[in-house]
Amino acid sequence: MNPHLHRVVGIDLGTTYSAVAAYHSAHAEAQLLSDSTVDGRGAATPSVVWDEPGVARVAVGRAAKQAVAHDPANTLIEIKREMGASSTAESLARFGLPDGGTEPGGPVRVWFRGRWRLPQEISALVLMKMKDIAEGGIGGSVHDAVITVPAYFTERQKKATEEAALLAGLYPRQLIPEPTAAAICYGFDRADAGRHVYLVYDLGGGTFDVSIIVVEQETIEVLATSGDRRLGGGNFDDAITDWVLGRLGVAPGTDRAWEQKVKAAAEIAKRELAVHDRTQVLVPARTGYAQPTPLPLDRATFELLITDLLHGSLNRVEDALALAKDKGVEPADVDAILLVGGSTRIPLVSRMLLEHFGKGVEFVRSDADPDTLVARGAAIVANRFASSDRFELDRRPDAGQLNAEQDDEVDIIYITEHTLGVGIQDNLVDPLIPRGQNIPRRAMKIYTNPDDATEVRCPIYQGEGRYAYENDLVGTVLLDTIESRPKGYHEFQVTFSLDINGLLDVQVRHVQADKEYRATFEQSTRIGRADRLTELRTDLLALYAPAAGVTMPGPLPEPLLDD
């Protein structure tokens, strides 16, 4: 075991690529941990899972990524976009209709290894790979991680991420926003006692976030966030794919398996155009015998294909700047833009931002590896936690289980990215914790019954809309039958408690009955119960089957309590 590498790791669970890092105490820095099975191929691992026909063990990482080109039907990519999501017509067309007739609005499920699975089960396999890489680099067991999430993730998406970690055998010690982790890793101006304002522009493979962050000595304060959960490099690959289909006269959706192969070729071309003025898209043949067709593609054409998508990100930039203005920070106060995420290597990104802000080239900073910033920043945060000796689903590390040897803790002030409120009469939502408030946070309000009601439910919503249908339903607190009384007789005290991870606890107290209800949300996108998590973890471990030489864990303990 390397005694200098901390055993609580930082993981960037990305849409297209993931990475893991550990804090090195002797060097006082976070160190990327590479997959020892892939020599000289870099630290990032593709977030791809492959169910190879006839093979007991599923493949995760580079082998799975290579399978996209020849076995797309059994390969899952970009599953992070579906974490905590409800089905849409688009997702049902992509993943199929689960047995039982899931309609739009139900949980997204994907068919994998003989049954329908929630996205967090697939992400757990990616996290198992990250855990394997970490244990190989550290030389010992790893049971804890700080995991990054897009700043604009909802409560449901964060809960799905937490469940994915538990299924992978990792205690999620903290979930932190990706732009914040990147800002920590930049390590900027540590010797400068002054106050600096940064706009973090985080464009990854599948999500886009923008955060306004204030740095002063060892304190980082998040002022505002905005973003798009479905904007990233994958969309640029899709744009090239559509261009190829148009050039070949093939209607989209004609041959989805072949189009997935085209998208893999499009990603290669996109990466080449980040450094070269022109390239070729090697379009795979639609039969197994013909040669690929090379289609020339230059950077100017590529930029035309993605200009509208990138300019859409500027709306989210302005949204974040407007929220920061409410806290006293003007757009002119921004000292620099920090680029994060592999898609910011596209030259058009920097040019667009410089033109939008009317600044010189020094205003946009890209002096660090955008692919590794997030994982290394998470590892710096992870250094504050003491590691666990073992992993059991029916227990969690104590909040006070901190690393006594840490000597350089960063103080981070987080905010809630979305408004949280209660559904009330006339399909309205009453906000209790507004967007942009510092967390952890607690809020309470009294509500009353409608006329002659005998049943009352308390739906919880997340979002900025006035009406319920404009927001995401987090869950519902179900109350006992109440005595029929005139409007306003029964009082219900609703308390929201939002933790540092942005995860919500709701307590409802019926004042007249002096009875309390704590929310166990009936949320379709969650796994929920600890016994169900245990069952799924056992199944996933059997699918993953770590490489020879890695000891499988012993029998899992029986759960003592429901999650």
FENQUI-V295757 format. One record per residue. N is the residue number from 1. RES is the residue in three letters. PHI is phi in whole degrees, -180 to 180 (* if undefined). OMEGA is omega in whole degrees, 0 to 359 (999 if undefined). NEAR is the number of other ideal C-beta (glycine too) atoms within 10 Angstrom. Layout:
{{N/RES/PHI/OMEGA/NEAR} {N/RES/PHI/OMEGA/NEAR}}
//
This chain:
{{1/MET/*/175/10} {2/ASN/-79/185/14} {3/PRO/-70/183/10} {4/HIS/-89/182/13} {5/LEU/-92/183/24} {6/HIS/-72/186/29} {7/ARG/-90/165/25} {8/VAL/-104/190/29} {9/VAL/-103/173/33} {10/GLY/-107/182/34} {11/ILE/-125/170/29} {12/ASP/-96/179/30} {13/LEU/-85/188/29} {14/GLY/-92/178/28} {15/THR/-69/182/23} {16/THR/-110/178/23} {17/TYR/-137/177/23} {18/SER/-124/180/29} {19/ALA/-149/180/29} {20/VAL/-133/181/33} {21/ALA/-140/177/32} {22/ALA/-135/180/27} {23/TYR/-80/180/27} {24/HIS/-102/187/16} {25/SER/-66/182/16} {26/ALA/-70/180/9} {27/HIS/-93/181/10} {28/ALA/55/178/11} {29/GLU/-156/177/14} {30/ALA/-86/185/29} {31/GLN/-119/176/20} {32/LEU/-68/177/21} {33/LEU/-108/186/24} {34/SER/-100/176/19} {35/ASP/-69/184/21} {36/SER/-68/180/11} {37/THR/-85/181/13} {38/VAL/-124/184/14} {39/ASP/-81/172/7} {40/GLY/63/183/5} {41/ARG/-113/177/12} {42/GLY/92/187/15} {43/ALA/-90/183/22} {44/ALA/-74/181/23} {45/THR/-117/179/25} {46/PRO/-58/178/22} {47/SER/-85/186/31} {48/VAL/-127/180/27} {49/VAL/-126/184/29} {50/TRP/-125/174/23} {51/ASP/-95/183/20} {52/GLU/-70/181/15} {53/PRO/-56/176/8} {54/GLY/81/181/4} {55/VAL/-115/185/10} {56/ALA/-68/185/9} {57/ARG/-92/175/13} {58/VAL/-77/179/23} {59/ALA/-102/178/21} {60/VAL/-131/176/25} {61/GLY/106/188/26} {62/ARG/-68/178/17} {63/ALA/-62/178/15} {64/ALA/-68/179/26} {65/LYS/-61/179/22} {66/GLN/-66/181/16} {67/ALA/-73/181/20} {68/VAL/-57/185/21} {69/ALA/-74/184/17} {70/HIS/-121/179/11} {71/ASP/-143/184/17} {72/PRO/-63/183/20} {73/ALA/-65/182/10} {74/ASN/-109/184/19} {75/THR/-119/179/22} {76/LEU/-110/178/25} {77/ILE/-127/174/25} {78/GLU/55/183/20} {79/ILE/-71/180/26} {80/LYS/-59/180/30} {81/ARG/-63/184/20} {82/GLU/-100/181/27} {83/MET/-62/178/28} {84/GLY/67/186/24} {85/ALA/-97/173/20} {86/SER/-97/183/17} {87/SER/-65/172/21} {88/THR/-124/177/13} {89/ALA/-59/180/9} {90/GLU/-67/182/9} {91/SER/-69/178/20} {92/LEU/-67/178/17} {93/ALA/-69/183/11} {94/ARG/-78/188/13} {95/PHE/-102/181/20} {96/GLY/94/183/13} {97/LEU/-102/180/14} {98/PRO/-61/174/18} {99/ASP/-58/183/10} {100/GLY/105/172/8} {101/GLY/76/175/7} {102/THR/-61/179/20} {103/GLU/-106/174/9} {104/PRO/-51/184/11} {105/GLY/109/175/10} {106/GLY/-79/181/15} {107/PRO/-70/172/21} {108/VAL/-67/175/26} {109/ARG/-134/178/24} {110/VAL/-124/179/20} {111/TRP/-84/182/16} {112/PHE/-151/178/19} {113/ARG/50/168/17} {114/GLY/90/177/9} {115/ARG/-162/179/12} {116/TRP/-81/184/18} {117/ARG/-131/173/22} {118/LEU/-73/182/26} {119/PRO/-57/181/27} {120/GLN/-66/175/29} {121/GLU/-68/179/27} {122/ILE/-71/178/25} {123/SER/-63/177/26} {124/ALA/-62/178/29} {125/LEU/-65/176/28} {126/VAL/-65/179/27} {127/LEU/-67/174/28} {128/MET/-61/177/24} {129/LYS/-64/178/25} {130/MET/-62/178/30} {131/LYS/-63/177/25} {132/ASP/-59/181/23} {133/ILE/-62/180/26} {134/ALA/-63/181/25} {135/GLU/-67/176/20} {136/GLY/-68/181/18} {137/GLY/-75/182/22} {138/ILE/-84/182/21} {139/GLY/84/179/11} {140/GLY/-167/184/14} {141/SER/-71/177/18} {142/VAL/-127/182/28} {143/HIS/-123/187/20} {144/ASP/-135/178/22} {145/ALA/-154/163/31} {146/VAL/-97/187/26} {147/ILE/-116/181/30} {148/THR/-92/177/29} {149/VAL/-135/174/27} {150/PRO/-55/183/30} {151/ALA/-59/185/28} {152/TYR/-97/175/23} {153/PHE/-64/177/26} {154/THR/-85/178/24} {155/GLU/-59/180/24} {156/ARG/-64/180/24} {157/GLN/-69/177/26} {158/LYS/-67/179/22} {159/LYS/-64/177/27} {160/ALA/-63/178/29} {161/THR/-65/178/26} {162/GLU/-61/179/21} {163/GLU/-65/178/27} {164/ALA/-61/179/29} {165/ALA/-64/181/25} {166/LEU/-64/177/23} {167/LEU/-63/180/27} {168/ALA/-84/181/29} {169/GLY/88/181/23} {170/LEU/-124/170/27} {171/TYR/-77/177/22} {172/PRO/-79/186/23} {173/ARG/-65/174/26} {174/GLN/-163/170/22} {175/LEU/-105/182/24} {176/ILE/-125/180/26} {177/PRO/-65/181/29} {178/GLU/-59/179/30} {179/PRO/-62/179/32} {180/THR/-67/178/29} {181/ALA/-61/180/31} {182/ALA/-64/180/31} {183/ALA/-63/178/27} {184/ILE/-61/185/25} {185/CYS/-69/178/26} {186/TYR/-55/177/21} {187/GLY/60/187/15} {188/PHE/-70/167/18} {189/ASP/54/178/15} {190/ARG/-62/181/12} {191/ALA/-86/182/6} {192/ASP/-99/182/11} {193/ALA/-79/183/8} {194/GLY/-73/180/9} {195/ARG/-100/182/14} {196/HIS/-131/180/15} {197/VAL/-112/180/20} {198/TYR/-125/170/23} {199/LEU/-104/179/24} {200/VAL/-95/181/28} {201/TYR/-105/189/30} {202/ASP/-113/181/31} {203/LEU/-117/183/26} {204/GLY/-101/182/27} {205/GLY/-78/184/26} {206/GLY/-139/182/24} {207/THR/-136/176/27} {208/PHE/-127/176/28} {209/ASP/-132/170/32} {210/VAL/-133/179/27} {211/SER/-133/171/29} {212/ILE/-102/189/27} {213/ILE/-128/176/27} {214/VAL/-106/180/20} {215/VAL/-117/177/23} {216/GLU/-146/185/15} {217/GLN/55/183/14} {218/GLU/-96/182/11} {219/THR/-113/174/12} {220/ILE/-119/180/19} {221/GLU/-117/176/19} {222/VAL/-86/181/25} {223/LEU/-93/187/22} {224/ALA/-158/176/24} {225/THR/-139/171/30} {226/SER/-157/180/23} {227/GLY/166/180/26} {228/ASP/-137/184/19} {229/ARG/-71/184/20} {230/ARG/-133/174/14} {231/LEU/-132/179/21} {232/GLY/179/183/29} {233/GLY/-58/177/27} {234/GLY/-60/177/23} {235/ASN/-68/178/18} {236/PHE/-70/174/23} {237/ASP/-62/179/24} {238/ASP/-63/181/18} {239/ALA/-64/177/19} {240/ILE/-67/179/25} {241/THR/-59/179/22} {242/ASP/-63/178/16} {243/TRP/-63/178/18} {244/VAL/-62/180/21} {245/LEU/-60/178/19} {246/GLY/-64/179/11} {247/ARG/-65/182/13} {248/LEU/-92/179/12} {249/GLY/72/180/6} {250/VAL/-104/180/16} {251/ALA/-73/178/8} {252/PRO/-57/180/12} {253/GLY/90/181/9} {254/THR/-66/184/10} {255/ASP/-145/188/14} {256/ARG/-64/180/12} {257/ALA/-63/178/12} {258/TRP/-66/179/17} {259/GLU/-62/177/19} {260/GLN/-66/176/18} {261/LYS/-67/177/21} {262/VAL/-61/180/25} {263/LYS/-64/177/21} {264/ALA/-63/177/21} {265/ALA/-68/179/24} {266/ALA/-64/179/26} {267/GLU/-62/179/20} {268/ILE/-62/180/16} {269/ALA/-64/179/22} {270/LYS/-59/181/25} {271/ARG/-66/179/16} {272/GLU/-67/181/17} {273/LEU/-74/174/24} {274/ALA/-72/182/17} {275/VAL/-124/181/10} {276/HIS/-124/181/11} {277/ASP/-78/181/9} {278/ARG/-153/179/14} {279/THR/-156/175/21} {280/GLN/-130/171/15} {281/VAL/-92/180/24} {282/LEU/-84/185/17} {283/VAL/-74/181/22} {284/PRO/-66/178/19} {285/ALA/-70/179/12} {286/ARG/-86/171/15} {287/THR/-121/183/7} {288/GLY/-79/189/7} {289/TYR/-118/183/5} {290/ALA/-76/179/9} {291/GLN/-80/175/8} {292/PRO/-61/179/13} {293/THR/-101/178/16} {294/PRO/-83/176/12} {295/LEU/-114/179/17} {296/PRO/-65/178/10} {297/LEU/-143/179/22} {298/ASP/-102/185/13} {299/ARG/-63/181/18} {300/ALA/-61/178/11} {301/THR/-65/178/13} {302/PHE/-58/181/25} {303/GLU/-64/176/16} {304/LEU/-63/181/13} {305/LEU/-67/187/16} {306/ILE/-111/185/20} {307/THR/-58/182/13} {308/ASP/-63/179/9} {309/LEU/-62/181/16} {310/LEU/-67/180/21} {311/HIS/-66/174/12} {312/GLY/-63/179/13} {313/SER/-67/180/23} {314/LEU/-66/175/16} {315/ASN/-62/178/10} {316/ARG/-71/175/19} {317/VAL/-61/180/21} {318/GLU/-66/177/14} {319/ASP/-62/179/15} {320/ALA/-65/179/24} {321/LEU/-63/179/20} {322/ALA/-66/178/13} {323/LEU/-66/178/18} {324/ALA/-66/179/25} {325/LYS/-63/177/15} {326/ASP/-64/179/10} {327/LYS/-104/174/13} {328/GLY/92/179/8} {329/VAL/-109/180/17} {330/GLU/-88/176/10} {331/PRO/-55/180/15} {332/ALA/-68/180/7} {333/ASP/-80/182/15} {334/VAL/-67/182/19} {335/ASP/-83/181/17} {336/ALA/-166/172/17} {337/ILE/-106/178/24} {338/LEU/-103/181/26} {339/LEU/-91/181/23} {340/VAL/-134/178/30} {341/GLY/97/185/31} {342/GLY/-59/183/22} {343/SER/-71/177/26} {344/THR/-75/174/23} {345/ARG/-71/177/19} {346/ILE/-65/186/22} {347/PRO/-56/181/13} {348/LEU/-61/181/18} {349/VAL/-61/180/22} {350/SER/-63/181/19} {351/ARG/-61/181/14} {352/MET/-64/181/19} {353/LEU/-68/179/21} {354/LEU/-64/178/16} {355/GLU/-66/182/10} {356/HIS/-64/182/14} {357/PHE/-93/180/17} {358/GLY/64/185/7} {359/LYS/-119/176/14} {360/GLY/-82/188/8} {361/VAL/-62/182/9} {362/GLU/-71/182/8} {363/PHE/-71/180/16} {364/VAL/-103/184/21} {365/ARG/-103/176/17} {366/SER/-139/186/15} {367/ASP/-87/175/8} {368/ALA/-129/181/17} {369/ASP/-69/185/15} {370/PRO/-65/182/20} {371/ASP/-79/187/22} {372/THR/-112/184/21} {373/LEU/-56/188/28} {374/VAL/-67/180/32} {375/ALA/-64/181/34} {376/ARG/-69/175/28} {377/GLY/-64/177/31} {378/ALA/-64/179/34} {379/ALA/-67/177/33} {380/ILE/-65/176/24} {381/VAL/-67/182/24} {382/ALA/-63/182/28} {383/ASN/-65/181/26} {384/ARG/-79/184/18} {385/PHE/-100/172/22} {386/ALA/-81/183/19} {387/SER/-79/177/20} {388/SER/-94/180/21} {389/ASP/-79/181/8} {390/ARG/-154/178/10} {391/PHE/-119/175/21} {392/GLU/-140/184/16} {393/LEU/-67/185/20} {394/ASP/-92/177/15} {395/ARG/-142/176/14} {396/ARG/-130/175/13} {397/PRO/-61/177/17} {398/ASP/-68/181/9} {399/ALA/-61/180/10} {400/GLY/-89/181/6} {401/GLN/-81/187/15} {402/LEU/-109/181/14} {403/ASN/-82/183/18} {404/ALA/-70/183/5} {405/GLU/-92/180/9} {406/GLN/-68/183/15} {407/ASP/-127/184/8} {408/ASP/-147/184/11} {409/GLU/-80/176/13} {410/VAL/-93/178/19} {411/ASP/-91/184/10} {412/ILE/-117/177/20} {413/ILE/-107/184/14} {414/TYR/-97/175/24} {415/ILE/-131/172/22} {416/THR/-87/186/21} {417/GLU/-87/183/26} {418/HIS/-137/176/22} {419/THR/-69/176/19} {420/LEU/-118/183/27} {421/GLY/-151/183/28} {422/VAL/-109/174/21} {423/GLY/-74/182/19} {424/ILE/-125/183/14} {425/GLN/-58/178/9} {426/ASP/65/177/7} {427/ASN/61/178/11} {428/LEU/-94/175/14} {429/VAL/-120/178/24} {430/ASP/-99/184/14} {431/PRO/-72/175/17} {432/LEU/-105/177/20} {433/ILE/-122/182/20} {434/PRO/-70/174/14} {435/ARG/-56/176/18} {436/GLY/91/179/19} {437/GLN/-78/177/14} {438/ASN/-66/177/13} {439/ILE/-126/5/19} {440/PRO/-67/184/13} {441/ARG/-150/178/18} {442/ARG/-131/180/12} {443/ALA/-141/183/16} {444/MET/-139/176/12} {445/LYS/-154/178/14} {446/ILE/-97/174/10} {447/TYR/-122/182/17} {448/THR/-127/184/15} {449/ASN/-82/169/23} {450/PRO/-73/179/12} {451/ASP/-57/169/10} {452/ASP/58/180/10} {453/ALA/-73/175/16} {454/THR/-113/176/10} {455/GLU/-132/180/10} {456/VAL/-134/173/19} {457/ARG/-127/184/11} {458/CYS/-122/179/19} {459/PRO/-80/181/17} {460/ILE/-113/183/25} {461/TYR/-121/176/24} {462/GLN/-131/181/23} {463/GLY/146/187/21} {464/GLU/-106/182/13} {465/GLY/-80/178/14} {466/ARG/-78/184/13} {467/TYR/-103/185/13} {468/ALA/-58/185/17} {469/TYR/-67/179/10} {470/GLU/-88/186/12} {471/ASN/-125/175/23} {472/ASP/-89/175/18} {473/LEU/-79/178/20} {474/VAL/-77/181/22} {475/GLY/170/183/23} {476/THR/-134/173/16} {477/VAL/-93/181/21} {478/LEU/-95/182/15} {479/LEU/-108/177/18} {480/ASP/-69/174/10} {481/THR/-60/180/9} {482/ILE/-116/179/17} {483/GLU/-70/179/11} {484/SER/-65/182/12} {485/ARG/-142/177/15} {486/PRO/-62/180/11} {487/LYS/-52/175/12} {488/GLY/91/182/11} {489/TYR/-72/181/15} {490/HIS/-82/178/21} {491/GLU/-115/180/13} {492/PHE/-126/179/22} {493/GLN/-90/182/14} {494/VAL/-103/180/22} {495/THR/-121/174/16} {496/PHE/-101/172/20} {497/SER/-125/182/16} {498/LEU/-108/185/23} {499/ASP/-85/185/15} {500/ILE/-64/179/14} {501/ASN/-89/184/21} {502/GLY/80/178/26} {503/LEU/-96/192/17} {504/LEU/-105/169/22} {505/ASP/-119/181/13} {506/VAL/-123/176/23} {507/GLN/-126/178/15} {508/VAL/-119/179/21} {509/ARG/-116/174/17} {510/HIS/-81/190/18} {511/VAL/-62/183/12} {512/GLN/-63/182/13} {513/ALA/-88/184/13} {514/ASP/50/182/7} {515/LYS/-125/182/11} {516/GLU/-111/177/11} {517/TYR/-126/176/17} {518/ARG/-108/188/11} {519/ALA/-71/159/20} {520/THR/-112/192/15} {521/PHE/-61/173/22} {522/GLU/-83/189/13} {523/GLN/-113/189/20} {524/SER/-67/184/17} {525/THR/-85/180/27} {526/ARG/-96/170/21} {527/ILE/-85/170/21} {528/GLY/86/192/17} {529/ARG/-62/181/14} {530/ALA/-63/180/17} {531/ASP/-68/177/16} {532/ARG/-70/175/15} {533/LEU/-61/179/21} {534/THR/-61/180/19} {535/GLU/-62/182/14} {536/LEU/-70/178/19} {537/ARG/-62/177/22} {538/THR/-59/180/13} {539/ASP/-64/182/16} {540/LEU/-69/177/22} {541/LEU/-61/179/19} {542/ALA/-66/178/13} {543/LEU/-72/185/19} {544/TYR/-74/176/22} {545/ALA/40/184/14} {546/PRO/-51/184/16} {547/ALA/-59/181/11} {548/ALA/-55/180/5} {549/GLY/100/178/6} {550/VAL/-94/184/10} {551/THR/-78/175/7} {552/MET/-72/179/9} {553/PRO/-67/178/14} {554/GLY/-73/181/7} {555/PRO/-57/180/6} {556/LEU/-75/181/17} {557/PRO/-71/175/13} {558/GLU/-70/180/10} {559/PRO/-69/179/18} {560/LEU/-96/184/11} {561/LEU/-134/171/9} {562/ASP/-73/178/10} {563/ASP/-68/999/17}}
//
